[in-house]
Structures are given as C-alpha cells and as structure tokens.
Amino acid sequence: MTEKKKLSLASRNIITTTILIVFFLGVILAYYTMLYSETRQRIIKSGELSALTSAEQIDKYLSGGIDIIRTASYVLDDMIRDGRSQKDIHDYLTSQSPAIIRVMSGNTAGLYGYFNGEYLDGLDWQPEEGYDPTVRPWYIGPKASIGRVAVVDPYLDLDSMTIMVAFGKTLCDAKSVVAIDFSMAPLQSIMEGLVESGDSDMAIVLDRKFQVIAHSDEQEVGKSYASESGTFGSALIQGLRASEEDFFSMRYDGAEYIVYTVPVANNWVCLSVCDATNEFGQLETTLIFTIVASLLVVCVLLFVMRHANRKAQIAQQLMENLSQAESDIKEKEGQLGEISKVAFRDALTGVGSKAAFNQLAEELSPQIAAGRAALAVVMVDVNNLKYVNDNCGHDKGDEYLRGCCRIICETYKHSPVFRVGGDEFVAVLRNADYEERAKLIEQLNDTFEQAYAQEDKSPWERYSAAAGMAECESGDKSLDQVFKRADKAMYGAKQAFKTTHGSYR
C-alpha cells in the first residue's frame, strides 16, 4: 500500500471516529436534556401542588376571621342604628368573645373595637393611659376599606412571640370599627406539615412587604427578607421579583433550588421551595458515566469495523436510523400537537373546548369533594344567535359569538373560559376573580345590557347574553353539581330577558 493510500485510509478513520464520537455525544446530550427537563417539570409540579394545597388551607383559615367580622358587623350595625348604649355594645363583645375563642381553638383574643368615640374590648383588656385607637393599624386599615373586611399587615406579638394579623370592618356610622386579632400559628403548622410529609423541602408564607409570616423553620418567622443581604431569604426575594412566572430557579451557596409561588389573601404569597441539587447532581454523574461508557463502545466499534471492513455500511445504517427516528419523532409530535389543539381549544373563539372543561372538572372534583375548593362557576348563554344567523348569515353569527366571548374573557381576566356548546360558555372563577365574583357578574350583565341597547349598531354588534353564577358549597362532590346550579341560574336570567325584551327588537 502506497503512502498516499495509507494517508487516505488514516484520514477516513479519523473522520469516521469523529463522526461516531459526535453522534454518540449528541444522542447522550439529547437524552440528558430530556431527563433534565422531565425532572425539572416533575419538581415544579410537586412544588405547585404543595403551594396550592397550603394556599387553600391558608385562605380557609383566614376566611374564618373574615366571617366572624362580617357577622359581628351586622349585629353591631343594627345596634348603632337603634341607638343602643355603650354598655349594650360592650355586653355583646364580652358575650361573643369566649365563644369565638373556643371555636377558633384559642387562636384569637376575641372582639374589640372603637365605638362612638370609645375603645371597648370583649375580654375587658384595659389599654395604657394615652392609648389612641384611631392611630392604630387595626383602625386605619378598615377606615381605608369602607364596605369590606380589611386584613391589616401582620405584626409580631412580643409577649407570645407569635405573628398576629388583624381583621377589621368600618361600621354604618363610618366612625366605629370592629376588629379581631388572629394568630398565624396554624399557618406555621401548615408549613411544617408540608415539609414533614415530604411534599416540600421548605415552605414559606410572606406578606406584601416580604416579612416571614410562617416558615417550616420556626427560627425564620418574623424576619424581613427585603432588608437582608447575602442570605438565602434575600436571594429568594431577588428571584421572586425577577420572575414573571409562578415558579423560578435559583442558586445559593452551591445548591440549586426550584421555587413555586401562589398568591393568597391580602397580597401575601405562599412559596414551596424544593432542593433539586441531589437530583440534578445524579443526572450529571449519570451523564459523565454514560459519556465514558459510550467512548469505550466507540473504541470497540472502531476495532470491529477496522477488521471487518464495514465502516461505511455501519455509518450509513446509523445515519439512516437517526434520520428515520427524527422523522418519526417529528411526525408524532405534529400529530400530538394537532390532536391537542383540536381537543382542548375551540377553533372559532380560541377559548377552551368542552373537552378541556371536562378535564378541569375531573381535576377539581377531588378538591371539591374534600371541601378544599374555593370557586364559582358562571354559565353564559348567548341571546339572539339564531336571529343573527338567519337574517345576517352564519359568518356574522360567528362574529357575534366571538364578540360575546371577548366580553366574557375581558370580564374574567384571571379565570379559564370554555365554550361548551354552540352558544354556551362557562367560566370557572378562582382566586382574584372568585373574590370579586359578585362585582364581576354584575359588570358582565351591565356590559351585555349596554351592548344590546345600542340600537344604532348592526345586529351582530349588539352583543347579548344571559349569565348565571353558582358557588361551590359544602356537600358538593364534583364540579358538575356547581355547574348545574349555575345553569339553572342562567336559565332564570334567560327567561327574564325574554320577558323584558321578547324577540329581537
């Protein structure tokens, strides 16, 4: 064999070796990337479930204080309107406070407030001389939120070293305020329980000023992470401020964490922190081991190929297999993508389909059956669609449906909306939209009423629909029960519309 042929053979061996090494490394890195992504998504999902679970428990606990204040305010409003004496008001506070303390398992000190220019306490606590209730946060907060229950920023009770929060409401004379203090100790138990159960490595509740209200590590309670520097808490706040999603990754002291966040009442936030260092470290170790093993495999293959003189055939077969695999993957991904679009997205309006609604109902049913779901269902039925279709054409009917859907989506910005029938839409209200549900359905009805009243517009621009709302109640076992009550309420609104307007004017 000539020197030229030897050089040519050596060049081909180098090229073949390089191709095989790059190929195996590419496959390994692709597989590692897939495993890394799946592991990260699994951790995020686990953090999401933990944060949502704890947020629901927190909202449920806080709702107890809100309900107490609302009930007390109804009675006290009547007493003020009837001109009852200060003694009567004080007797009411002292009679109710022990019962409230028993019901709330000792997590409150009873009712108190400022009535007709005088501080009164349900447990007869006497303030120190010079005590001015009108400069206290429990008085100022409700005064700034007349008409609704105010949740005052948490504070640390130096006597019990417990984080407390006050609920208060301004009464009918616009001067008097009734309030109650709640201990955040149960929130601490919730956070510790999440970690003990293994659902999270760290669980935290922060107020809107980033003060720690509850923490799975009790030593952290009361700290202000916003004022710290170089600590884990300060790194957590930096990640929270920088993230535009409900989860983020962060590195601190050589460890990698994934944090999932869920907003709770009064602009608080619940965080589930998962330490992903070990899992990602195991993936990196597996990657290194796989690369080394693959290189050994390449060496063995090259030895076999050199002696069997089949380098070209094997390389060709590998390339064909890779090409076919990539083609199959792309084809399957495309098929899955199309199936997903058809199944879960309404083609006309772009909102969720009936299949998507059914899937959400299935996911929420366990929470509803367990009594942990705070939600409402709004059923909307579009009026006059047949008239628009028959007299203006189905293209205008489609435009009419899209316009009605747009009004629903703009009203419920924070809730999923689904088209469950030809002219029927459903919105599932949670969190912010759920809190404002009464206001929002009134806004929705007003918007449709105003649109329908514009008689100078074309028929397909005079949007009109009947809406009914139902809330999840104790004893409900599935979303379908709430849906049926909302549908019944919508039917009543539909009949009222026909009674008022008859056919299309």
C-alpha positions in Angstrom: 0.0 0.0 0.0 1.4 3.4 -1.0 2.0 6.2 1.4 -0.8 8.2 -0.3 -3.3 5.4 0.3 -2.2 5.0 3.9 -2.8 8.7 4.5 -6.2 8.4 2.8 -7.1 5.4 4.9 -5.9 7.2 8.1 -8.0 10.3 7.1 -11.1 8.2 6.6 -10.5 6.5 10.0 -10.2 9.9 11.7 -13.3 11.2 10.0 -15.3 8.0 10.9 -14.1 8.2 14.5 -15.0 11.9 14.8 -18.5 11.2 13.3 -19.2 8.4 15.8 -18.0 10.3 18.8 -20.1 13.4 17.8 -23.1 11.1 17.1 -23.0 9.4 20.5 -22.3 12.6 22.3 -25.3 14.2 20.6 -27.6 11.3 21.5 -26.3 11.3 25.1 -26.7 15.1 25.4 -30.2 15.0 23.9 -31.2 12.2 26.3 -29.7 14.1 29.2 -31.6 17.3 28.2 -34.8 15.4 28.1 -34.2 13.8 31.5 -33.2 17.2 32.9 -36.4 18.8 31.5 -38.6 16.0 32.8 -37.0 16.1 36.3 -37.4 19.9 36.5 -41.0 19.7 35.4 -41.7 17.0 38.0 -40.2 19.1 40.7 -42.2 22.1 39.5 -45.4 20.1 39.5 -44.7 18.8 43.0 -44.0 22.4 44.2 -47.2 23.6 42.5 -49.3 21.0 44.3 -47.7 21.8 47.7 -48.1 25.5 47.2 -51.7 25.2 46.1 -52.6 22.9 48.9 -51.1 25.2 51.5 -52.6 28.3 49.9 -56.1 26.8 50.1 -55.6 25.9 53.7 -54.4 29.5 54.4 -57.3 31.0 52.6 -59.7 28.8 54.5 -58.2 29.8 57.9 -58.3 33.5 57.1 -61.8 33.2 55.8 -62.8 32.2 59.4 -61.7 35.6 60.7 -63.4 37.4 57.8 -66.7 35.6 58.5 -66.5 36.4 62.2 -66.0 40.1 61.5 -68.8 40.2 58.9 -71.3 38.5 61.4 -70.3 40.8 64.2 -70.6 43.9 62.0 -74.2 43.0 61.0 -75.2 42.9 64.7 -73.3 46.0 65.7 -74.6 48.0 62.7 -78.1 47.2 63.9 -77.2 48.2 67.5 -75.7 51.6 66.3 -78.8 52.3 64.1 -81.1 51.5 67.1 -79.1 53.9 69.3 -78.1 51.1 71.7 -75.9 52.1 74.7 -72.2 51.6 75.0 -73.0 49.0 77.8 -75.1 47.0 75.3 -72.3 47.0 72.8 -69.8 46.0 75.4 -72.1 43.2 76.6 -72.3 41.9 73.1 -68.5 41.9 72.7 -68.0 40.1 76.1 -70.7 37.5 75.3 -69.3 36.6 71.9 -65.6 36.7 72.5 -65.3 33.5 74.7 -67.4 31.5 72.1 -65.2 32.8 69.3 -62.1 31.8 71.2 -63.4 28.3 71.7 -64.4 27.9 68.0 -61.0 29.1 66.8 -59.2 26.8 69.2 -57.6 29.7 71.1 -56.1 31.4 68.1 -57.7 34.7 68.8 -58.2 37.0 71.7 -61.8 37.9 70.9 -63.6 41.0 69.6 -62.6 44.6 70.3 -63.0 48.0 68.6 -63.7 51.7 68.6 -67.4 52.6 69.1 -68.9 56.0 69.5 -65.6 57.5 70.4 -64.6 54.8 73.0 -62.4 51.7 72.9 -64.3 48.6 74.1 -62.7 45.1 74.5 -64.5 41.7 74.6 -62.1 40.4 77.2 -62.1 43.7 79.2 -58.5 44.5 78.4 -57.7 48.0 79.6 -55.2 50.0 77.4 -52.5 52.0 78.9 -53.0 55.7 79.5 -52.8 57.8 76.3 -53.8 54.9 74.1 -55.3 56.3 70.9 -57.2 53.7 68.9 -57.6 55.9 65.8 -53.9 55.8 65.1 -53.6 52.0 65.3 -53.3 49.9 62.1 -56.4 47.9 63.1 -58.4 51.1 62.9 -56.7 52.9 60.0 -56.9 49.8 57.7 -60.7 49.3 57.9 -61.2 53.1 57.6 -59.4 53.0 54.2 -61.5 50.0 53.1 -65.1 51.1 54.0 -67.6 48.5 53.0 -65.4 45.4 53.2 -63.3 43.5 55.7 -59.7 44.7 55.8 -56.8 42.4 56.6 -54.2 44.5 58.4 -50.5 43.8 57.8 -49.1 41.2 60.2 -47.1 42.1 63.3 -45.0 40.2 65.9 -46.6 39.9 69.3 -43.7 40.4 71.7 -45.5 38.7 74.6 -46.1 35.4 72.8 -43.5 35.8 70.0 -46.3 34.9 67.6 -47.1 36.6 64.3 -50.6 38.1 64.5 -52.9 39.6 61.9 -56.0 41.8 62.5 -59.3 41.7 60.6 -61.4 44.8 60.8 -64.5 46.5 59.3 -65.9 50.0 59.5 -69.5 50.1 60.8 -72.5 52.0 59.5 -71.7 55.3 61.2 -68.4 55.4 59.2 -66.6 56.1 62.5 -66.8 53.0 64.5 -64.6 49.9 63.8 -64.9 46.3 65.0 -61.8 44.1 64.9 -60.3 40.8 65.9 -56.7 39.5 66.1 -55.8 36.1 64.7 -52.7 34.1 65.5 -50.8 32.9 62.5 -49.6 29.8 64.5 -51.9 27.5 62.5 -50.1 28.7 59.3 -46.9 27.7 60.9 -48.3 24.2 61.5 -49.4 24.0 57.8 -45.8 24.9 56.6 -44.2 22.4 59.0 -46.6 19.7 57.9 -45.8 20.2 54.2 -42.1 19.6 54.9 -42.7 16.7 57.3 -44.9 14.9 54.7 -42.1 15.3 52.1 -44.2 17.5 49.8 -41.6 20.3 50.0 -38.1 20.9 51.4 -39.1 24.4 52.6 -42.5 26.1 52.9 -42.9 29.9 53.5 -45.6 32.5 53.7 -44.6 36.1 53.1 -46.6 39.3 53.4 -46.6 42.0 50.8 -43.5 43.6 52.4 -41.7 40.2 52.3 -41.9 39.7 56.1 -42.0 36.0 57.1 -45.4 35.2 58.4 -44.9 31.4 58.6 -41.9 29.2 57.8 -41.2 25.5 58.1 -38.1 26.6 60.0 -39.7 28.4 63.0 -36.4 30.4 63.6 -37.2 32.3 60.4 -40.6 33.6 61.5 -40.7 37.4 61.8 -37.7 38.1 59.6 -37.9 40.8 56.9 -36.2 39.2 53.9 -36.4 42.5 51.9 -34.0 44.1 54.4 -31.4 41.3 54.4 -28.4 41.0 52.2 -26.4 37.9 51.2 -28.8 35.5 52.9 -31.0 32.7 51.5 -34.0 34.9 52.2 -32.6 37.9 50.2 -31.8 35.5 47.3 -35.3 34.2 47.4 -36.7 37.8 47.2 -34.5 38.6 44.2 -35.7 35.6 42.4 -39.3 36.4 43.2 -39.0 39.9 42.0 -37.2 38.9 38.8 -39.6 36.1 37.8 -42.6 36.8 35.6 -44.0 33.2 36.1 -45.3 31.4 39.1 -42.1 29.5 39.5 -38.4 30.2 39.2 -34.9 28.6 39.7 -32.2 30.0 41.9 -28.7 29.0 43.1 -27.5 29.7 46.6 -24.3 28.5 48.4 -23.6 25.9 45.7 -27.1 24.4 45.8 -29.9 24.7 43.2 -33.5 25.3 44.2 -36.8 25.4 42.4 -39.4 27.7 43.9 -43.2 27.7 43.2 -45.3 30.6 44.3 -49.1 31.0 44.8 -50.7 34.3 45.9 -53.0 34.2 48.9 -55.2 36.8 50.7 -54.1 40.4 51.1 -51.2 40.2 48.5 -49.5 37.6 50.6 -47.6 34.8 48.8 -47.0 31.1 49.6 -43.7 29.6 48.5 -42.8 25.9 48.1 -39.0 25.5 47.9 -37.6 22.3 46.5 -33.8 21.5 46.8 -33.0 20.0 43.4 -29.3 19.7 44.0 -29.1 16.0 44.6 -31.4 15.0 41.7 -29.6 17.2 39.2 -26.3 16.1 40.6 -27.2 12.4 40.0 -28.2 13.3 36.4 -24.7 14.9 35.9 -23.0 11.9 37.3 -25.0 9.6 35.0 -24.1 11.9 32.1 -20.4 11.6 32.8 -20.6 7.8 33.3 -22.6 7.4 30.1 -20.1 9.5 28.0 -17.2 7.4 29.3 -19.1 4.2 28.6 -20.1 5.5 25.1 -16.5 6.3 24.2 -15.4 2.8 25.2 -18.2 1.5 23.0 -17.0 3.7 20.1 -13.5 2.3 20.5 -14.8 -1.3 20.4 -16.9 -0.5 17.3 -13.9 1.0 15.6 -11.8 -2.1 16.3 -14.5 -4.3 14.9 -15.1 -2.0 11.9 -11.4 -2.0 11.0 -11.1 -5.7 11.0 -14.4 -6.4 9.3 -14.0 -3.6 6.7 -17.6 -2.5 7.2 -17.0 1.2 8.3 -19.0 2.7 5.5 -22.0 0.3 5.8 -22.4 0.8 9.6 -22.1 4.6 9.4 -24.7 4.6 6.6 -27.1 2.5 8.6 -26.6 4.6 11.7 -27.4 7.8 9.7 -30.5 6.2 8.2 -31.7 5.1 11.6 -31.1 8.5 13.0 -32.9 10.2 10.2 -35.9 7.8 10.5 -36.0 8.3 14.2 -36.0 12.1 13.8 -38.7 11.8 11.2 -40.9 9.6 13.3 -40.5 11.9 16.3 -41.4 15.0 14.3 -44.4 13.2 12.8 -45.6 12.0 16.2 -45.1 15.4 17.7 -47.0 17.0 14.9 -49.9 14.5 15.3 -50.0 15.0 19.1 -49.9 18.8 18.6 -52.8 18.7 16.2 -54.8 16.4 18.5 -54.2 18.6 21.4 -55.3 21.7 19.5 -58.5 20.1 18.3 -59.3 18.5 21.6 -58.7 21.4 24.0 -59.1 24.6 22.1 -62.3 25.9 20.5 -61.5 26.8 16.8 -63.9 29.7 16.5 -63.3 31.7 19.7 -59.9 30.5 20.8 -61.1 29.7 24.4 -61.0 26.2 26.0 -63.2 23.5 24.5 -65.7 21.2 26.2 -63.0 18.5 26.4 -60.8 21.0 28.2 -63.6 21.9 30.6 -64.3 18.2 31.3 -60.6 17.7 32.1 -60.6 20.6 34.5 -63.8 19.3 36.2 -62.1 15.9 36.7 -59.0 17.6 38.2 -61.1 19.8 40.6 -63.5 17.2 41.7 -61.2 15.6 44.4 -60.6 19.1 45.9 -64.4 19.8 45.8 -65.2 16.5 47.5 -62.6 17.2 50.2 -64.1 20.7 50.9 -60.9 22.5 49.9 -62.1 24.2 46.7 -62.9 28.0 46.8 -64.5 28.5 43.4 -67.6 29.6 41.4 -69.0 28.7 38.0 -70.5 31.3 35.7 -72.8 29.9 32.9 -73.4 32.2 29.9 -75.9 31.6 27.1 -75.8 33.9 24.1 -79.1 35.5 23.2 -80.4 36.1 19.6 -77.8 33.9 17.8 -80.4 32.2 15.7 -81.8 35.6 14.6 -78.3 36.8 13.6 -77.6 33.5 11.7 -81.0 33.5 9.9 -81.1 37.2 9.0 -77.4 38.2 8.6 -75.6 35.0 7.7 -73.6 32.5 9.6 -70.4 34.5 9.1 -71.9 37.3 11.0 -73.2 34.8 13.6 -69.6 33.7 14.1 -68.5 37.3 14.5 -71.4 37.8 17.0 -70.2 34.7 19.0 -66.6 35.9 19.1 -67.7 39.4 20.3 -69.8 37.8 23.1 -66.8 35.6 24.1 -64.5 38.6 24.1 -66.7 40.3 26.7 -66.7 37.2 28.9 -62.9 36.9 28.7 -62.3 40.6 29.4 -64.6 40.4 32.5 -62.9 37.3 33.9 -59.3 38.0 33.1 -57.9 35.6 35.7 -60.1 32.6 35.0 -60.3 29.9 32.3 -63.2 30.3 29.9 -64.7 27.4 27.9 -67.1 27.1 25.0 -69.2 24.0 26.0 -72.0 24.3 23.3 -72.9 26.2 20.2 -73.9 29.4 22.1 -72.9 28.4 25.7 -69.8 29.5 27.6 -68.5 28.6 31.1 -66.0 30.5 33.3 -64.5 28.8 36.4 -63.7 31.5 38.9 -60.8 31.1 41.4 -58.5 33.4 43.4 -58.9 37.1 42.4 -62.0 36.6 40.2 -63.6 34.4 42.8 -63.0 37.1 45.5 -64.7 39.7 43.2 -67.4 37.3 41.8 -70.4 39.3 42.8 -69.0 42.5 41.4 -67.8 40.8 38.2 -71.1 39.1 37.3 -72.9 42.4 37.8 -70.3 44.0 35.5 -70.8 41.3 32.9 -74.6 41.7 32.9 -74.2 45.5 32.6 -71.8 45.2 29.7 -74.2 43.0 27.7 -77.2 45.2 28.6 -75.3 48.3 27.3 -74.2 46.5 24.1 -77.7 45.3 23.4 -79.2 48.8 24.0 -77.1 50.3 21.1 -79.8 50.2 18.5 -77.7 52.1 16.0 -75.4 49.2 15.7 -75.7 46.2 13.4 -77.5 43.1 14.8 -74.2 41.2 15.1 -72.6 44.0 17.1 -75.4 44.2 19.7 -74.0 41.6 21.9 -76.4 40.0 24.4 -76.2 37.0 26.7 -77.8 35.6 29.9 -75.5 34.7 32.8 -75.9 32.7 36.0 -73.4 32.0 38.8 -73.2 29.4 41.4 -70.6 28.9 44.2 -69.0 25.7 45.4 -70.8 24.8 48.6 -70.3 22.4 51.5 -71.5 19.0 50.4 -70.6 19.3 46.7 -68.8 16.3 45.4 -68.0 17.4 41.9 -67.8 20.5 39.6 -70.9 19.2 37.8 -73.1 20.0 40.8 -71.9 23.6 40.8 -72.3 23.7 37.0 -75.9 22.6 37.2 -76.8 25.3 39.7 -75.1 27.9 37.6 -77.1 26.6 34.5 -80.3 26.9 36.5 -79.5 30.5 37.5 -78.6 31.3 33.8 -82.0 29.9 32.7 -83.7 32.3 35.1 -81.8 35.2 33.6 -82.7 33.9 30.1 -86.4 33.9 31.0 -86.1 37.4 32.5 -84.5 38.7 29.2 -87.3 37.2 27.1 -89.9 38.7 29.4 -88.3 42.1 29.2 -87.3 42.2 25.5 -89.3 39.4 23.8 -87.8 38.6 20.4 -85.1 40.7 18.8 -86.3 44.3 18.7 
